[in-house]
Amino acid sequence: MLLAYGHRKQSVTRLRSGERNLAKNPDEVIWKRQLYFKSTDNTELHHEIDRIKNEALVERHKIRFVIITNFDQFLAVDTKTKDTLDIEFDELTKYFDFFLPWAGMEKAVYRGENPADVKAAEKMAQLFDLIRADNFNDDNRDDTEALHNLNVFLTRLLFCFFAEDTEIFGANQFSESIESHTEKDGSNLHEYLDRLFLILNTPDNKRREIPDYLASFPYVNGGLFSDDIFSPHFSTKSRKILIECGSDLDWSDINPDIFGSMFQAVVHTEQRSDMGQHYTSVPNIMKVIEPLFLNDLKTR
């Protein structure tokens, strides 16, 4: 794999021999600045890759890619961009672009676009593709009410992500609470969110017998949490992405105008382009409205 991305044969040979391999365990390969690779028979890889990517040696040796596989599943983290890969092993060739930095090709970001906005839109679309796969089938995929409820749920999540990075909630309060008080397989996450959203809609003087970790969330006025809408079910993978949306992104740097791109994530993937529902970036919006009326308005 390393040779396929243009690494020198001599370097790979020295890695094979152990000369450049910093790992102590036979099932691991650690190459300074390049990768931390681990093979395992474990069927639950998500917890292990979370542990590995936070090891001090990853930062100390400036490791770019952390990879773990049992040769059925394949997980990877790009420590520079914070991008993640979570696929079946035999799908690896479809995602060759993930490792293009090894070949000297970094992912391009549209000039003029805030990278944080792009990252948030991509991450949320990834989350909702997973949620839709876990909760929708051929019988209910066109259910208008269900899609509306998913829109409302999306809006609630977005509020919570912004709230924990803009001092409405405590710092990382929402994502850390999920990580600490829900099962890792996501089986009870929907119940936790239903209870949290109910509490967010309850004034302080009406709260009774609420555990501290929930009571510390403030009352949110305005009706966002007033409707009785049940949260969708989660899996290990979708729970992990949900937590990453909160912990890996600084929502105080993200433009709320990207809400439109978030909502398109709940429309069926194959219909996104057919329905003409494309996210229009702020720079492109300004290209239209400035000459149309905004420049004259500013002049006046």
ChimeraX attribute file (.defattr): number of C-alpha atoms within 10 A of each C-alpha:
attribute: neighborCount
match mode: 1-to-1
recipient: residues
	/A:1	8
	/A:2	15
	/A:3	12
	/A:4	10
	/A:5	14
	/A:6	12
	/A:7	13
	/A:8	11
	/A:9	11
	/A:10	9
	/A:11	14
	/A:12	18
	/A:13	12
	/A:14	12
	/A:15	16
	/A:16	12
	/A:17	10
	/A:18	15
	/A:19	11
	/A:20	16
	/A:21	17
	/A:22	16
	/A:23	15
	/A:24	10
	/A:25	9
	/A:26	8
	/A:27	10
	/A:28	17
	/A:29	21
	/A:30	24
	/A:31	22
	/A:32	17
	/A:33	14
	/A:34	17
	/A:35	23
	/A:36	26
	/A:37	19
	/A:38	20
	/A:39	16
	/A:40	14
	/A:41	10
	/A:42	9
	/A:43	11
	/A:44	14
	/A:45	18
	/A:46	16
	/A:47	11
	/A:48	13
	/A:49	20
	/A:50	13
	/A:51	9
	/A:52	17
	/A:53	20
	/A:54	11
	/A:55	11
	/A:56	10
	/A:57	15
	/A:58	22
	/A:59	13
	/A:60	10
	/A:61	16
	/A:62	16
	/A:63	20
	/A:64	23
	/A:65	26
	/A:66	22
	/A:67	22
	/A:68	22
	/A:69	23
	/A:70	17
	/A:71	13
	/A:72	12
	/A:73	17
	/A:74	19
	/A:75	19
	/A:76	23
	/A:77	23
	/A:78	19
	/A:79	18
	/A:80	10
	/A:81	11
	/A:82	13
	/A:83	15
	/A:84	18
	/A:85	14
	/A:86	17
	/A:87	16
	/A:88	14
	/A:89	14
	/A:90	11
	/A:91	13
	/A:92	16
	/A:93	8
	/A:94	9
	/A:95	11
	/A:96	11
	/A:97	14
	/A:98	18
	/A:99	20
	/A:100	14
	/A:101	15
	/A:102	19
	/A:103	14
	/A:104	10
	/A:105	10
	/A:106	13
	/A:107	12
	/A:108	7
	/A:109	11
	/A:110	9
	/A:111	8
	/A:112	10
	/A:113	13
	/A:114	16
	/A:115	15
	/A:116	16
	/A:117	21
	/A:118	17
	/A:119	19
	/A:120	23
	/A:121	22
	/A:122	15
	/A:123	19
	/A:124	22
	/A:125	20
	/A:126	15
	/A:127	22
	/A:128	22
	/A:129	16
	/A:130	17
	/A:131	20
	/A:132	20
	/A:133	11
	/A:134	14
	/A:135	13
	/A:136	15
	/A:137	10
	/A:138	7
	/A:139	7
	/A:140	12
	/A:141	15
	/A:142	13
	/A:143	11
	/A:144	10
	/A:145	10
	/A:146	16
	/A:147	18
	/A:148	13
	/A:149	17
	/A:150	22
	/A:151	18
	/A:152	18
	/A:153	20
	/A:154	20
	/A:155	17
	/A:156	15
	/A:157	19
	/A:158	18
	/A:159	15
	/A:160	21
	/A:161	25
	/A:162	22
	/A:163	19
	/A:164	21
	/A:165	21
	/A:166	16
	/A:167	12
	/A:168	15
	/A:169	17
	/A:170	14
	/A:171	14
	/A:172	21
	/A:173	22
	/A:174	23
	/A:175	19
	/A:176	13
	/A:177	14
	/A:178	19
	/A:179	16
	/A:180	10
	/A:181	12
	/A:182	17
	/A:183	15
	/A:184	18
	/A:185	15
	/A:186	19
	/A:187	15
	/A:188	15
	/A:189	22
	/A:190	17
	/A:191	15
	/A:192	18
	/A:193	19
	/A:194	16
	/A:195	14
	/A:196	18
	/A:197	25
	/A:198	15
	/A:199	22
	/A:200	19
	/A:201	18
	/A:202	18
	/A:203	12
	/A:204	14
	/A:205	7
	/A:206	7
	/A:207	11
	/A:208	9
	/A:209	6
	/A:210	10
	/A:211	8
	/A:212	8
	/A:213	12
	/A:214	16
	/A:215	16
	/A:216	14
	/A:217	18
	/A:218	16
	/A:219	18
	/A:220	16
	/A:221	12
	/A:222	8
	/A:223	8
	/A:224	15
	/A:225	22
	/A:226	14
	/A:227	12
	/A:228	10
	/A:229	15
	/A:230	15
	/A:231	19
	/A:232	19
	/A:233	17
	/A:234	23
	/A:235	18
	/A:236	15
	/A:237	16
	/A:238	20
	/A:239	25
	/A:240	20
	/A:241	20
	/A:242	21
	/A:243	19
	/A:244	16
	/A:245	21
	/A:246	23
	/A:247	19
	/A:248	15
	/A:249	20
	/A:250	17
	/A:251	23
	/A:252	15
	/A:253	14
	/A:254	18
	/A:255	14
	/A:256	13
	/A:257	13
	/A:258	17
	/A:259	16
	/A:260	15
	/A:261	21
	/A:262	22
	/A:263	20
	/A:264	21
	/A:265	22
	/A:266	21
	/A:267	21
	/A:268	14
	/A:269	12
	/A:270	8
	/A:271	11
	/A:272	14
	/A:273	11
	/A:274	9
	/A:275	10
	/A:276	8
	/A:277	15
	/A:278	12
	/A:279	15
	/A:280	12
	/A:281	17
	/A:282	14
	/A:283	12
	/A:284	11
	/A:285	10
	/A:286	12
	/A:287	10
	/A:288	11
	/A:289	11
	/A:290	13
	/A:291	10
	/A:292	11
	/A:293	10
	/A:294	13
	/A:295	11
	/A:296	10
	/A:297	9
	/A:298	8
	/A:299	6
	/A:300	6
